[in-house]
Amino acid sequence: MRRLLSGLLSAASLLAVLEAQPVAGPGLNSIRPLTRGFTSDHSVVPCFSPDGAKIAFNGRCSTDKRDALYLIRPDGAGLEQAYCGDSPVFYPAWSPDGASICFNAGTSLYEYNVNTGRTSRLLTDAAKWSATPVYTRDSRKIVYRSPYGLRSYSRSSQLSARLTSKPADRQPAVNPNTREIALMSNNDEGAARLYLIQADGSKRKEITPHRGSFAHPAWSPDGELLLYDRTVNQRCNLYVVDRRTGLETRLTSEDSAAARFGCFAPSAKTIVFVRQDRGGQNLFIGDFQFPPPGPHSLSPDTLPPTPAPQPPPSDTQPPATDLRPPLSDTTRPGDSIPHSAIRSPQSSDDSLDRSRYKIVIFSDDDALAEEFMSLLRDKGYTSPESYVAPSPNARATIKHNDAPDEIVEELSELVNLHLNLQLEPVTDPQIPETSIYINLP
């Protein structure tokens, strides 16, 4: 089903003229809005078509009852609704051959045929749920998250194979020119980090050995740059790291809002991303400028070897060159920090007693709630009084009675990272001081 949204189109075009934001130097220049008035049941996620002509994204405007699949041109024109079903749509991914868009709806994966406009359900026998799909570079398979780790779905045989066995593995990003897959997961301390694996799930390595919360990796078209969002001191911005030099560059400067879910255009000249704030979750686009290696780069003696051009996938493909993303908590947009600035993980002086808090998770999906409760226990929320109950309403909330900000923020971030939900904090004096109620609609 398609319908042209002329009203929103006019508003987006006008807003692009009024609110274009020029930014000087390396990073994202001339950031401008593409949509207005969108929000989401989960998170708005954009992706470019392989020819760069359109951007697919999920979202809900004022006339929608739930998230739908939308298409829009990079200039903000031609906004149209491509699909809207009984369940909210989220995490769309465009196939490299341009023929299909895979997305989540409810607990399963669906595929939208760009040419016919028809939608078909995949993984009809999937256990519990599946999420965050992405196509392999030959468009023959779909890598997705399951309750048991990452899996690979063959579009021809309609069978799935296990890639990883860690339930926290999610948000895979397939390198377009190598056999690598970047993904988000949690380390032993529960912190969100980025990892690399090979296409068969082997040779796992962490590539973010420093503080901050990392999410939503995305490769550049040539596979040499890795884009991601990183949260430091409760501020989320886009960063990119160059695998050839080990330089990390901060691209955005968000204080009250959050810049997330960046995606390169096929030309690598622009990046579309989502700005999340109290006004909703809307698409913005900026002109991408990245500094070439220069005096600020690593010296030749410390640079990793530049990878040779990669042949098509094979079982004998050699291991990929290690990414070495550097660190700075005080970088500004356009700053590039060499690998020598990487800081080892800081020892934790966290004195919070998580075990004293009774966590009640309200959800109609018992399996999902129990799995999330298990994750919280691993994090230290071990109160034996915690339990799961049916959801009383459709609001995603975290209710508490003057609980410490660190506890509320940590729980909210865990829900956002693992379930892609934004929790609304609610203070309720009728709740016991050591109880926290999380509602997952």
N, C-alpha and C positions, 0 to 999 in steps of 0.2 A: 504494500500500500504506500502510495506516495502522495503528498500534498504540499504545495508550495506555501510557505509561510511569509507572505509578502509584508505583513506588518512588522514581524521581527526582522526581516531583511532590511527594511528601510531604517529601522532603529539601529541595527548593527552598522550599516553603512554610514549613517550620520555620526554615530559614536566614534567610529574609526577616524573621522575627520576631526572631531572635536577633541579627542583624548589621545592622539598619537603622542608618544613619549620618546623624543630623541635621546639617545644615550651615546656618549662619545667613547671611542676606544674599543679594545678587544672585548668580546662578550656578545650581548644581544643589543643591537641598535634599533632605534625607531620602533619600540614595542607598541603594539596597537591592538585593540580588542576586535574579536571576530563575532562574538555572541554577547547577548545581554539578556538577563532575566532567567537564566538557567540555574537549576539546582540538581540534586541527585539523591536517590535512595541510598546510593553507595558512594562512588566517586566518579565524576566526569573524567573520561579517559579518551584522548584523541589519537588518531593514527592517520598518516598520509596514505593515499593510493600510490601504487608504484610509479605511475606517470606524473604524480604531483598535482594532478588536476583537481582533486577533491580531498577533503578530510572527513573521515568517519568519526563519530563520537556518540556516546550515550548521554542522556540527560533528560530532564523534565522541565518543560516550560509551563507557563500559567494555565494552559489549556489541557495539559496531560494529567492523567491520574497516576501514572507510573513512568519510570524511565523508558525511553524509546531509543531506537537507532536513528541517528540523523546524519545527513551529508551536507557539506558546505564547501564552497570554493575558498581558496586561500586569501582572496580579497574580501571575504565576508559576504559575498553575494550568493544567490542560488540556494538558500537554506531550504532543505526539504526533509520530511520525515520518511524514512525508508521502511521502517518496520516498528510495529507496536503490538505486543502480545499480552497474554494474561499475567506474565511475570515480568518484573523489571529487567531491563537490558543493562549489562555493564561489561567492561573490558573488551571492546571490539578490537579485532586484529585483522588487517588486510593481507590477503595472500600475495606472495611475490608475483604470481602470474596475473594478478589484477582481477580474477574472475569471482572471488568469494570474499566474504567478511565473516569471520567466526566470532562469536560472542557468548557470554554467559546469559542465561535467563533462568531464574530460579536456581535449581541445583544441577542443571545440566548444561551442555554446550549445544549451540545451534549454529547453522551456517546459512548465510544469506547469499543468494546467487545475484550478482550485480547485474547480469544481463537479463534475467527473467523476472527478478523481483520476488522470487519464491524463497521460502525459508524452510529448512528441514532440520529435524532434531538429530543430534549425534549422541553416541554413548547412552543408548536407551537402557542398557544394563549396568550403567555405572553405579558403583557402590557409594551410597550416601550423597556425595556431591562432587563437582569438578569446577575449576575456576582458572582464571588468568591464562587463557589460551594464546598461543603464538605459532605461526607456521614455520616449518623448516624452509631453508632457502630454495628447495626444489618444489615447494608447495605440496609435496606428497604426504607429509605428516603434520600433526598438530601436537605440540608439546604443551602440557597443561598441568595444573596442580590438582592432586587428589588428596584424600585424608591420609594417605600413606607416603606422600612424597610426589616428585614429578613423574609423569608418565608420558609416553609417546603413542599417539593414536594414528594408525595407518588409514588413510582415506580409501584405499583400494580394498584392503582386507577387512576393514572396520574392526580391527583388533587393537588392543592397547598393550604396551610393554612397559615394564618398570624401568625408570632411569635412576632415581634416587630413592632412598628409604627413610629420609628424615621428614616427618610431617610438616615441619616449619618451612621447608623449601617452597618457594613461590615466586611469582613474577619472572618467569624465564624470558630471556632475550637472546635470540639466535643470531650469532655473528653472520653477516651476509657473505663473508669471504673465507671463513675458516670453519673448523669443526667445533668451535667453542660455543658454549652457552653460558651467559652471565645469569645469575639468579640472586634473589634476596633470601636470606635465612637468618637464623639466630645463632650466636656463638654460645659457649657454655655458660656465660653469664646472662644470657637472655637478650643481649643487645642485637639490634638489627644491623646486619653486615651484608656485603656483597661478596659473591664467590664466583669462581669459574669452574666449569666442568667440561669434559669433552662430550661429543654428541652421543656417546654410549654411556655417559654417566661417570666415567672414570676420571682420575687425576684431579680430584677436587682440591681447590686452593682458595684461601681467603685473600682478597685484594684490597681490603680496607683496614689496615692494622692501626687505626687511631680512633679517637672518640667521635661521638656524634651518631645519629641514627640515619641509616642509608636505605634508600628504597627506589623502586621503579627504574631499573637500568634500561638503557636503549642505545643501540649502536649507531654510529654514523654509516652512511651508505658504503664507504670503503672499508669499514670494520676497524679503523685505526683509532677512533675516538669513542669513549664510553660516556654517555650522558646519564645523569642520575640526580635525584633530589636528596638533599642532606639536611637534617635538622640539628642545629646546635643552639643551645640556650633558648629553646622553644621557638626558633625562627627557621623556617624551611625555605631553602633556595635551590636553584639549579646549579650544578657544577658539571664540568667536563674534564676528563683526563685523557691526555695524549699518550698512547702506549709506546710511541716511538721515543719520547723524551722523558716520560714520567712526570710531566707538568700537569698540575690541576689548576683549572681556572674557574673562578666563580662568575656566573653569568647574570644573576639577578640580585636585587637588593630589596627584599621584602621584610618589613617590620611587623605591621599589623595583619598582613595577609600571608598566604603561603603559595609559593610557586612549585607546582608538582607536575608529574606525568609529562615530561618533555619528550618530543618526538622530532627527529630530523626530517626535513623535506628530502626527496630523492636527490636534489641538486646539492644538498648540504648547505645551501645559502640561507635558509630560514629554519627556525625551530618554532613549532607550535607547542603551547603548554597551557596548563590550567591554573588560574589564579583563584584561590579559595579564600573567601572572607565572609563577613556577615551578609554581604549582598548576594551571595550565591557562589556558584562554581561556573566560571565562564572561560571561554577560550581566548587566548591572546597569542599573537605571533610576533616574532622579532627577526631582524636580519642578523645572521650569525657571522661574526668575525673572530677568527682564532689566530693568535700570534704564532708566526713560524719560529722554529728554533733560532735563538740568537744569543746575545751575551748573558741573558738571564737564565739560559738553559743549563742543564748539566754539562759538565765537561765530557769530551769524547771518551775519556778513560772510564767514566762511571756510567755511561749510557748503556742501556740494554741493546743488544743487536737488533737492527731493524729487520722485521720478518720478511722473508722472501715472498713473492706472489704465491698465493695458495691455490693448488690444484683442486678439482672437485673432491668431495668427501671419499675417503677410502679407509679400509681397516688398518692401513699401515701409515696413516698420517702421523708425522712426528709431533711431539708435544709443543704447544704454543708458547710464545714468549710471555713471560710473566708481566702483568700490569703492575705498575708501581705508583699508585696515586699518593701524592704528597698531601700535606695538611697545613691549614692555617685557620684558626678560629676568628681572625680579625681581618680576613681578606675583604677587599672591595671588588665590585664587578670589574672584570678585566685583569685583576691581579693574577699572576702565574707564580706558583710556588714550586721550587725544585724538590726532588726526592729527598735531599738531605734534611728537609724540614719535617719528615715523617716522625711522629712521636709514638713511642711504644704505648700500649694500653696503660692507662693510669690505674694504680691500685685503688680499690674502692674503700672509701671511709664511710659508706652508707650505714647509718645506725638505725634505720627505720625497722621497726618490728612488724613485718607484714603478717606474721602468724596470728596476731591478735585481732585481725579484721575478719569478720564474718562476711563472706561474699555471697550474694544471692543473684543468680543469673536467671532472668526471665526470658524465655524464648520458646517458640513453638517447634523449633527444630532441636529435639532432645540430643541427637547425635552431635550436632555442631556445638551445642552448649556444653555437653560433657567433655568434648575434646578441648574446648577453650578453658574449662575449669581445670582440666589436667595440666594445661600450660601454666595456669596461674599457680597451681600447687608447685610446679617445678620452679617457679619464680620465687616462692617463699610464702605464698598465701595458703597456709596449711591448716587453718582453723577447721576442726572437725564439724563445726556447725554450718559450714557453707553448703549450699544445695542449689539445685536447678528447679525452676517452676515454670508453668505456662505464662506466656507474655500477656499482660493485662491491656496493652494498647499498642498503637503503631508508632509511638515516638521512641527514638533512640536516645536514651537518657542514662545518666549516672547520678543517682540520688545518694546523699550523705548528710550527716549532721556534724558539720565543722571538722571533717576529716582533713589531715594535712594535705596541702597543695601538692606535695611531691607524690603522695599516694594516688590522688585523683588524676593528676597528669599522667602518671605511669600507666594506670589502668586504661585511661582514655587512649593513650598512644598504642597500647597493646591491641585494643579493639580496632583501632584504625589500621594498624599494620597487618593484623591477621585476618580481619573480617571486612576491611574497607568500609567501615562505618564511622561517621562523625558523631560522637556522643555529646548531648547537651547536658551540661552540669546543672544540677538542681539541688539546692540546700533545703532539707526538710527537717525541722526540729523534732518531729515526731519519731524519727528513726533513731534507734540506739546509737550512741557515739561510736561504737566499734563495728557497726554494720554499714555495708555499702551495697546498694541495689543497682544492678546493671540490666537495663531492658534492651533486648536485641530483637526488634520487630522483624 
